[in-house]
Amino acid sequence: MAHLIFTQQLARFLPVPEVDTPAPDLRGALDDAFAGQPRLRGYVLDEHGHLRENVVIFIDGQRTRERQRLDDALRPDSRVYILQALSGG
């Protein structure tokens, strides 16, 4: 199963457990994570279901570029890191 890891930036706002999912793509994996923690959706996706500007996702060490469909394929052994980019000065 793919393994989702939400980094500690998100843990400031709500519990972000690691999630194992059989989903074949990123959208399905995120939906599985949101099923267990519905409030997390608003921190990761905007009102259109697209990845928020301040969120970055890495799948197996590669940054995902597709921010709307979120259809990146996952392998059964994929590791997915979801983090909020830090901004400000």
Backbone hydrogen bonds, N-H to C=O, Kabsch-Sander energy under -0.5 kcal/mol:
donor,donor_aa,acceptor,acceptor_aa,energy
2,A,21,T,-2.0
3,H,78,S,-2.7
4,L,2,A,-0.5
4,L,19,V,-3.6
5,I,80,V,-3.1
7,T,5,I,-0.6
7,T,82,I,-2.6
10,L,7,T,-1.5
11,A,7,T,-0.7
12,R,8,Q,-0.7
12,R,9,Q,-0.7
13,F,10,L,-1.7
14,L,10,L,-1.3
19,V,4,L,-2.0
21,T,2,A,-2.5
26,L,72,D,-2.1
27,R,70,L,-2.2
29,A,25,D,-2.1
30,L,26,L,-2.8
31,D,27,R,-2.4
32,D,28,G,-2.0
33,A,29,A,-2.0
34,F,30,L,-2.8
35,A,31,D,-1.7
36,G,32,D,-0.9
36,G,33,A,-0.6
37,Q,33,A,-1.1
40,L,37,Q,-1.7
41,R,38,P,-1.1
42,G,39,R,-0.6
43,Y,39,R,-0.6
43,Y,40,L,-1.1
44,V,40,L,-1.3
44,V,41,R,-0.7
45,L,41,R,-3.4
46,D,50,H,-2.9
49,G,46,D,-1.9
51,L,67,R,-2.9
52,R,44,V,-2.6
55,V,52,R,-1.8
56,V,83,L,-3.0
58,F,81,Y,-2.4
59,I,62,Q,-2.9
60,D,58,F,-0.6
60,D,79,R,-2.9
62,Q,59,I,-1.9
64,T,57,I,-2.8
67,R,65,R,-0.7
74,L,24,P,-2.8
78,S,75,R,-1.8
80,V,3,H,-3.1
81,Y,58,F,-2.7
81,Y,79,R,-0.5
82,I,5,I,-2.7
82,I,80,V,-0.5
83,L,56,V,-2.7
83,L,81,Y,-0.5
85,A,54,N,-3.8
85,A,83,L,-0.5
